[in-house]
């Protein structure tokens, strides 16, 4: 619980009472083994997850091939966001790629926190805005940057991913073949 509290405190100056209210409902610990699905395509996402341990992918299938669009790792929020917000079945899979431990918050409690804690609502908007800006920047990168440029930008933005995430997922995220990424890793340090 301390990890979640520390994370929340970096986002806003919550009072002890506010933190107690948040952690009293954001307290469902879940463990997933490597390969387990946290959310499968076709399921409705009903929780916001805070990653305590492990790594995860957010991906979809296209012609039987996994297309990675994001990752979860310790200290981050993990969610099949479109499904969570709309209540419709997810098009994405959220899968543990290493043993994973999450703290989860259900939709009803999330909504209650938004309605009763203005700081929580502000934090949620800030997280959403940051994610949207990051996704838009990534989308532009995917369309105009070369493989080498995409790899270099990832190195600058999120170097920890290369230590935490297996190469095949990083390659998918960068829209290249694993062999291409392997060659780039030898050239660009």
N, C-alpha and C positions, 0 to 999 in steps of 0.2 A: 504494500500500500504506500510505503514511503516513496517509491519510485514515481508513482502516479502523482502524489502530492508535490514532489519536487518539480515534475513536469508542469503541473498546473501553476505552480508559483512562478515559473519562468515566463508564463504567458500573461499573468495578471496578479495583482496584489490582493489575493483572496484573504479574507479574515479566517481565523480558526473555525469559527462557526460555519462559514460558507464551505470550507474544505471538508468539515465533518458532514455537512449535508450532501456534498457531492460524493464523497467516498462511502457514505452509508448506502448508496444505491449503485455506485460503480464498483462493485465488489465481488462479482461472480468470477471466480478463477476457473479457467478452462485449460486443459492440456491436450495437445495434439501431437501425434507422432509424425515423423517424416512421411510425406505422401498423403496424409489425411487432408480431407477437404474441410475447411472452415465454413465455406459457402460453396455450393455447386450451382452451376447454371441451371435455371429453372426454379430455384428456391428463392424465397423472399428473405432478404437480409433484415433481421430484426434487432441487431445489436451494433453498438460502436465498441470496438476493441482497442485496448491499449496494450502494446506488445511489451511484455516483461522479459521474454527470452525467446531466442530462435529467429528464423527468417522465413518469410512467406512471399509468394508471388500473387499478383493479381493478373489473370490472363483470360483470354477467350480462345476458342478453337476456330480456325479457318481452314477448311478442307483437311481436317484431321491434324493440323499443325498448331501447336501452342504459340500464341502471340502474346508476349508479356507486355503489360502496360504500366506495371508498377510493382513496388516491393514494400514489405513491412520488415522492420527490424527493431531491436530493443529501443524503447523511448519514442516510438511513433504510434500514430493512430492508424488503425487498419479497418477498412470498411468497404463493402460493395456499395458505394455511395448512391448510384442511381436507384438501385432497388430499395435501399433504406429510406430514401426521401419520398419515392413515389409509391412504395408498397407493392410494386409489381415484381414479377420474377426477375431474377438477376440474369444478365447475359454473360456475366463474368464468373470465373472460378477464383476463389481465394483459397490457396493451398499452402500447407506447411512444407517447406523444403528442408528444414531442420526441426528437431524437436522444439515445440512451441508452447509457451505459457502466456496466456492472455488474461487481462482483467476486462470484463465485459459489462456494458451498460445497456439495458433494454430500451426499446423505442419509447415506451410510455414514460419511463423515468427520465430519459433524455429530454423529452418534450416538457416534462414538469420542471426540470432544471432550467430550460430556456425561459419558461414562463415566470419562474419565481426568483431567479438570480440574474440580474442584469449583467453582471460581470461574466457569467458563464455564457450568456448569449453573445456578448462582445467577443469573447475568446473563440466561440464557435464560428462567428462571422470572420474573424481574423484567420483562423485555420482554413476555412473554405476559400477565402480570397487568395491566400498564399498558394493553396493547391491549384486553384484555377489559373493563376498567373504562371505557375510552374508548368502546368499542362499546355498552356498556350505557347510558352517559350519552346517547350519540347516539340510541339507540333510544327512550329516554324523550322526548328533544327532538322527534323526528319525530312522536310521538303527541300531545304536549300543547302544543307551542309553535307560535305563529303563524309565517307566513313571515318576517315582520320579526324576530321573536325568534330564529329559527334563523339568520338572516343576521347579526344582531348578535352572537350567541354565536360564530359562526365567525370574525367579525372579531376578537373578543377572544382566542379560542383559537389560531387559525392564520391570522393576517393575510397571511402569505407566500403562501398558496394563491391568493389573488386576483391576485397578480403572476405566479405560476408556471403556473397551470392555466387553460386557456381557459374562458370563461364558461359554455359549454353543459355542461361536465362539472361545474362547481361547482353549477350549477342542478340538475342531475340528483342530485348528492350531497345537496342540500338539499331534494329532493323538490318542486321547483317548475319552472315553465316558464322558459326563458331570458328571456322578456319581463318576467316578474315580477321576476326578479333584477335586470334592467336598471333597472326602475323603483325598486326598493329602493336600488340603488347611488346613484341621484340624490338620494334623500331622506335616507338614513342615511350619514353620513360618519364 
